[in-house]
Amino acid sequence: MVNLWLFGTLAASAMLCWHCTLMLFWHHERVRSRLFMGAMVLFWAVIYSVLTFGVGMGQGGKIAGGILQPVPMLFGASAGIFILGYVIELFRSGWLTARRIVVGLLPFIGVVSIYLGGILLLDEPVEQLDDLSAFRASFAHFNVWFRLPLLVVSFGYILAIFVLFYRWLPSFRRRSEEDFSSPEQMDIRWGNVLVWGMALLTSSYYFLLFAGEESYYLLHHLIAIPYFTYITHKALFQQSPFPAHYFRNTLNLQAAEEEEIEEEQELLSQTDINEPAFTAKIEDYKTTFEQWMQTEKPYLRPQFNRTDLSLQMGLNRTYFSRLFREGYGQTFSQVVRRYRVEEAKRLMREDPRLTAKELATHCGFASPIVFHRAFVEITGVPPMQFKEKESFLQNS
């Protein structure tokens, strides 16, 4: 019975991974973080397909039996490497080059090469260890004790995911708030699901390695199915506030921003925009911005962001931030939400029959919940209460 459950779980995992692979590569839009995620899911699609075939051929005991098996350990390290690559590319766009990827893989490649070379030179078979007693009894054998470095390497890559994610999270959040207009684009709580889901998956992985029972194997893959589904969905829609190749020369955000400012200043030196001119004309820029917002209403697009406005007004990041900080005393996203709420108020006065969902759609909000939250934040009252008040005033 367990084998039937194992076969079904592996088959479902394989089909899910193939579907996720197709979605990520079909909609990659040249976003490198999605390509990294697509490569990882493709890798697991192949692995799950092979495992499904093995269980279907009656090899379930060999696949899910024994502890500290080298092949599952290599699979675990590979998964950690792929997710680490996704996190690096999402938070530090453009830093991963072919050379840096090879350097990052050296610990994995080195340990695996030593393990395989040692087995060949010593002419040792890869022993099947049924339990920890067998591990202790055979620990003197190279093919057994050297599995511990394999385990350490895989754990190192997984640990790096946690360290880098929480180290880079504050700057990613700040940059998102500066560049994006929609709260859902700035919401990075999904990242906690990514890393803590990874922690849960890793825990089941180590239970599998040290217990070697089919039930743990089944549990591990039951966790993997919703995890892969969730991170694929987020990888498809999550945008990085950093342009492609922004960190091509450094991982340090301050250094990358200084490079960006130097490049933009060089471009702006060819125009009439400079520090004194900008300060003197900040009110003119505000007027231009407000006229554009009133006539074109770009804020009605949910994906409206800093790049759209920078292209329209020809301002670099420094001047763009100053325009809102000094001109409005607010961030870009706060100003855009105010325009959207004002549009919603206008629509409610014109047609009180509009639902929250319709208002959210018409005004550039991603969902009724986001619309309700922004409306209360700016007006102090829920949309329904505002609508009732306006209806009363119109009828009185």
Disulfide bonds with the S-S distance in Angstrom:
none
